[in-house]
Amino acid sequence: MTSSNWSDREFPDTICLFDVDGTLTPARCEITESTRKMLSDLRKKCVIGFVGGSDLAKQREQLGANALDMFDFCFSENGLTAFRKGQELPKNSFLKYLGEDRYTKLVNFCLRYIADLELPQKRGTFIEFRQGMVNVSPIGRNCSQEERNNYEKFDLEHKIREKFVTALQKEFAGMGLKFSIGGQISFDVFPEGWDKTYCLRHIEKEGFTTIHFFGDKTFKGGNDWEIYEHKDTIGHAVKNPEETEAIVKDLFKI
């Protein structure tokens, strides 16, 4: 039975979960007023939430400082950091799962691999430690938006991240790790089961009978794949925020 907390919605047994980058916003850019209005209208129809691999600070840069007020559920780092109606839920930790020794070996391998890569450009912050994962970027997260766009084209042509992930899978086989390519310039490393489906455990007792998920990296190996294909979700593959808006408006007649 659906929680009475959602009785103010037209469809209280339905939740829509959204990826952030490429789904609600252009990659690493701010949400538009059009998408913001769509979400406000949708929230009258059903429960809404976002789920992404970035930390809350980065998500706020894209969704706005009031992101926790815009959504009923906010899942940062795939739900390792989570909020329900603005209240924080219990956390988990990638470092606690892996241990210092194995984590250090992972970081050292990545840094050596990146040092040997021949790329048109390299910047800084090649490895970013997060609560539930590490994010690895061959070009470095400090690159500009133009450099991001250029790297993405280079990566698609030369499969830099894909080859990097294959090397990690071979080197760290048996450690229970998953590698997921997302966004324009990086990929995530996290324990098996700690992909975006992790957020579903936070809503399993809410009683939702319909869970829609919208994402742009829904291909196998993309960071939306697991939740897009999950047995409990209805997955919607989108190319950009405009397509997200169009699908939502058609589904819910808003």
C-alpha positions as CSV (number, residue, x, y, z in Angstrom):
1,M,0.0,0.0,0.0
2,T,1.3,3.4,-1.0
3,S,2.5,5.7,1.8
4,S,-0.2,8.3,2.7
5,N,2.6,10.9,2.5
6,W,2.0,11.1,-1.2
7,S,-1.8,11.4,-1.1
8,D,-1.7,14.9,-2.5
9,R,-0.6,13.5,-5.9
10,E,-2.9,12.5,-8.7
11,F,-1.0,9.2,-9.0
12,P,0.4,8.6,-5.5
13,D,1.6,5.1,-6.4
14,T,3.9,6.3,-9.2
15,I,7.4,7.8,-9.0
16,C,9.5,9.2,-11.8
17,L,13.3,9.0,-11.3
18,F,15.6,11.1,-13.5
19,D,19.3,10.9,-14.3
20,V,20.8,14.4,-14.2
21,D,23.5,14.9,-16.9
22,G,22.1,14.7,-20.4
23,T,18.6,13.9,-19.0
24,L,17.5,16.9,-16.9
25,T,20.4,19.2,-17.9
26,P,22.9,19.4,-20.7
27,A,26.1,17.7,-19.5
28,R,27.6,19.7,-16.6
29,C,25.3,22.7,-17.4
30,E,22.4,24.2,-15.5
31,I,18.8,23.2,-15.7
32,T,16.6,25.3,-18.0
33,E,13.4,27.1,-16.9
34,S,11.4,24.9,-19.2
35,T,12.7,21.7,-17.6
36,R,12.2,23.2,-14.1
37,K,8.6,24.0,-14.9
38,M,8.0,20.5,-16.3
39,L,9.2,19.0,-13.0
40,S,7.0,21.3,-11.0
41,D,4.0,20.3,-13.1
42,L,4.9,16.6,-12.9
43,R,5.2,16.8,-9.1
44,K,1.5,17.5,-8.9
45,K,0.9,14.3,-10.7
46,C,3.3,11.9,-9.0
47,V,6.4,11.6,-6.8
48,I,9.7,12.7,-8.4
49,G,13.3,12.1,-7.7
50,F,16.8,12.4,-9.3
51,V,19.6,9.9,-9.2
52,G,23.2,10.6,-10.3
53,G,26.8,9.5,-9.7
54,S,28.0,13.0,-8.7
55,D,28.0,14.4,-5.2
56,L,25.2,16.7,-4.0
57,A,27.4,19.8,-4.4
58,K,27.8,19.2,-8.2
59,Q,24.1,18.3,-8.6
60,R,23.2,21.5,-6.9
61,E,25.4,23.4,-9.4
62,Q,23.2,21.9,-12.2
63,L,19.8,21.7,-10.6
64,G,20.0,24.7,-8.4
65,A,20.7,25.4,-4.7
66,N,17.1,24.4,-3.9
67,A,17.4,20.9,-5.4
68,L,16.4,19.3,-2.2
69,D,13.2,21.2,-2.3
70,M,12.4,20.6,-6.0
71,F,12.3,16.8,-5.6
72,D,10.8,14.3,-3.2
73,F,13.8,12.0,-3.3
74,C,17.4,13.2,-4.0
75,F,20.0,10.5,-4.7
76,S,23.6,11.6,-4.9
77,E,26.3,9.1,-5.7
78,N,23.7,6.6,-6.9
79,G,21.9,6.8,-3.5
80,L,24.8,6.3,-1.2
81,T,23.9,9.8,-0.1
82,A,20.1,10.1,-0.1
83,F,17.3,12.5,1.0
84,R,13.6,12.0,1.4
85,K,11.6,15.2,1.7
86,G,14.8,17.0,2.5
87,Q,15.8,14.7,5.3
88,E,19.0,12.8,4.9
89,L,18.9,8.9,5.0
90,P,21.6,6.6,6.2
91,K,24.9,6.6,4.2
92,N,27.3,3.9,3.0
93,S,31.0,4.1,2.1
94,F,33.1,2.8,-0.8
95,L,36.3,3.1,1.2
96,K,34.8,1.0,4.0
97,Y,33.8,-1.6,1.5
98,L,37.1,-1.8,-0.3
99,G,39.7,-1.1,2.5
100,E,42.7,1.2,2.3
101,D,45.1,-1.3,0.8
102,R,42.9,-2.4,-2.1
103,Y,41.8,1.2,-2.7
104,T,45.4,2.4,-2.9
105,K,46.2,-0.3,-5.5
106,L,43.2,0.8,-7.6
107,V,44.3,4.4,-7.5
108,N,47.9,3.6,-8.3
109,F,46.9,1.5,-11.3
110,C,44.6,4.3,-12.7
111,L,47.3,7.0,-12.3
112,R,49.9,4.8,-14.1
113,Y,47.5,4.0,-16.9
114,I,46.6,7.7,-17.4
115,A,50.3,8.7,-17.3
116,D,50.9,6.5,-20.4
117,L,47.8,7.7,-22.3
118,E,48.5,9.8,-25.4
119,L,45.7,12.4,-25.5
120,P,45.4,15.8,-27.2
121,Q,45.0,17.4,-23.8
122,K,45.3,16.6,-20.1
123,R,44.3,18.8,-17.3
124,G,43.8,17.9,-13.6
125,T,41.7,15.9,-11.1
126,F,42.1,12.6,-12.8
127,I,40.6,10.7,-9.9
128,E,37.8,12.0,-7.7
129,F,37.1,10.2,-4.4
130,R,33.4,10.1,-3.5
131,Q,31.3,8.6,-0.8
132,G,30.2,5.6,-2.8
133,M,32.7,5.3,-5.7
134,V,35.7,6.8,-7.4
135,N,35.3,8.8,-10.6
136,V,38.1,8.4,-13.1
137,S,38.7,10.9,-15.9
138,P,41.5,10.4,-18.5
139,I,41.6,14.1,-19.4
140,G,40.9,15.3,-15.9
141,R,37.8,16.9,-14.4
142,N,39.3,20.4,-14.4
143,C,38.9,20.7,-18.2
144,S,36.8,23.5,-19.7
145,Q,33.4,22.8,-21.3
146,E,35.0,23.2,-24.8
147,E,37.7,20.7,-23.8
148,R,35.0,18.3,-22.5
149,N,33.2,18.4,-25.8
150,N,36.4,17.9,-27.8
151,Y,37.5,15.0,-25.6
152,E,34.1,13.3,-25.9
153,K,34.5,13.2,-29.7
154,F,38.1,11.9,-29.3
155,D,36.9,9.2,-26.8
156,L,34.1,8.0,-29.1
157,E,36.5,7.6,-31.9
158,H,39.4,6.0,-30.0
159,K,37.4,4.3,-27.2
160,I,39.8,5.5,-24.5
161,R,37.4,4.9,-21.6
162,E,36.2,1.6,-23.0
163,K,39.8,0.3,-23.2
164,F,40.6,1.7,-19.8
165,V,37.6,-0.1,-18.3
166,T,38.6,-3.4,-20.0
167,A,42.1,-3.1,-18.4
168,L,40.7,-2.5,-15.0
169,Q,38.3,-5.4,-15.3
170,K,41.2,-7.7,-16.0
171,E,43.5,-6.3,-13.3
172,F,40.9,-6.2,-10.5
173,A,38.8,-9.3,-11.4
174,G,37.3,-11.0,-8.3
175,M,37.1,-7.8,-6.2
176,G,33.4,-7.3,-6.8
177,L,33.8,-4.0,-8.6
178,K,31.7,-2.5,-11.4
179,F,32.9,0.0,-14.0
180,S,30.4,2.3,-15.6
181,I,31.0,4.9,-18.4
182,G,28.9,8.1,-18.0
183,G,28.9,11.7,-19.0
184,Q,31.4,13.1,-21.4
185,I,34.8,12.5,-19.9
186,S,34.8,9.9,-17.1
187,F,33.7,6.6,-15.7
188,D,32.7,5.4,-12.2
189,V,34.2,2.5,-10.2
190,F,32.0,1.1,-7.4
191,P,31.0,-2.2,-5.7
192,E,28.6,-4.5,-7.6
193,G,25.1,-3.5,-6.8
194,W,26.1,0.1,-6.1
195,D,25.1,1.3,-9.5
196,K,22.0,3.5,-9.8
197,T,19.8,0.5,-8.8
198,Y,21.2,1.2,-5.3
199,C,18.7,4.0,-4.9
200,L,15.7,1.6,-5.3
201,R,16.4,0.2,-1.8
202,H,15.4,3.6,-0.4
203,I,12.0,3.5,-1.9
204,E,11.1,-0.2,-1.7
205,K,8.9,0.3,1.4
206,E,7.1,3.3,-0.1
207,G,4.7,1.0,-1.9
208,F,5.1,2.4,-5.4
209,T,3.6,0.2,-8.1
210,T,5.0,2.1,-11.0
211,I,8.6,3.4,-11.2
212,H,9.6,5.3,-14.3
213,F,13.3,6.0,-15.0
214,F,14.6,8.4,-17.5
215,G,18.3,8.4,-18.6
216,D,20.6,9.0,-21.6
217,K,23.3,6.4,-20.9
218,T,21.0,3.4,-21.2
219,F,23.3,1.3,-23.4
220,K,25.1,-1.7,-21.9
221,G,28.1,-0.3,-20.0
222,G,26.5,3.1,-19.6
223,N,25.8,4.3,-16.1
224,D,22.0,4.2,-16.6
225,W,21.9,0.6,-18.0
226,E,21.3,-1.3,-14.8
227,I,18.4,0.8,-13.5
228,Y,17.0,1.2,-17.0
229,E,16.9,-2.6,-17.4
230,H,15.8,-3.4,-13.8
231,K,12.7,-5.6,-13.4
232,D,11.0,-3.0,-11.2
233,T,11.4,0.0,-13.5
234,I,9.9,1.2,-16.7
235,G,12.9,2.6,-18.6
236,H,12.9,5.6,-20.9
237,A,16.0,6.3,-23.1
238,V,16.5,9.9,-23.9
239,K,19.0,11.9,-25.9
240,N,18.7,15.3,-24.1
241,P,16.5,17.3,-21.7
242,E,14.1,18.3,-24.5
243,E,13.3,14.7,-25.2
244,T,12.8,14.0,-21.5
245,E,10.3,16.9,-21.3
246,A,8.4,15.6,-24.4
247,I,8.1,12.1,-23.1
248,V,7.0,13.2,-19.6
249,K,4.4,15.6,-21.0
250,D,3.0,12.9,-23.3
251,L,2.9,10.3,-20.5
252,F,1.2,12.5,-17.9
253,K,-0.7,14.9,-20.1
254,I,0.9,18.1,-18.8
